[in-house]
Amino acid sequence: MMTPEKVIRNFNRCVDWEERYLYLIELGERLEDYPTEKLDDDHLVAGCQSQVWVCSKLDEHGKIALKATSDSSIVKGVLSLVLVAYNNQSAEDVLSFEIHTWFEELDLKSHLTPGRTQGLEAIVKSVRNLAYSYQQSTATL
């Protein structure tokens, strides 16, 4: 299973950013298939240069199961990083994970275009909003 720590180790093994981009693309190719019926405006993440879709459900253990896809190979790689951090975590864990600190450890934002960085922020915000909604819905049960 991929973890944030393992991603850092793998990133650090890369010789340069060209190799890291190739690794990101490889991670994106490993994303689970996204349900075609969820390729709609309800699941489209606003604020991204590329088209990005994210869907989720809360499993029986209170963990958020996420799926995501994009029409861009590099964005799929970035999505895979977001899923490494957030997929199959509780809403509380998603909301408490310091993803920006992790991105700093990866030196990710300084190697993305401003548009991609803005899109990354939109994706993180979207997933955190989903987690917040799940947290609120389970708190009222």
Secondary structure, DSSP 8 states (H G I E B T S, - for coil): ---HHHHHHHHHHSSSHHHHHHHHHHHHHTS----GGG-STTTB-TT-SS-EEEEEEE-TTSEEEEEEEESSHHHHHHHHHHHHHHTTEEHHHHHH--HHHHHHHHT-GGGS-HHHHHHHHHHHHHHHHHHHHHHHHHHT-
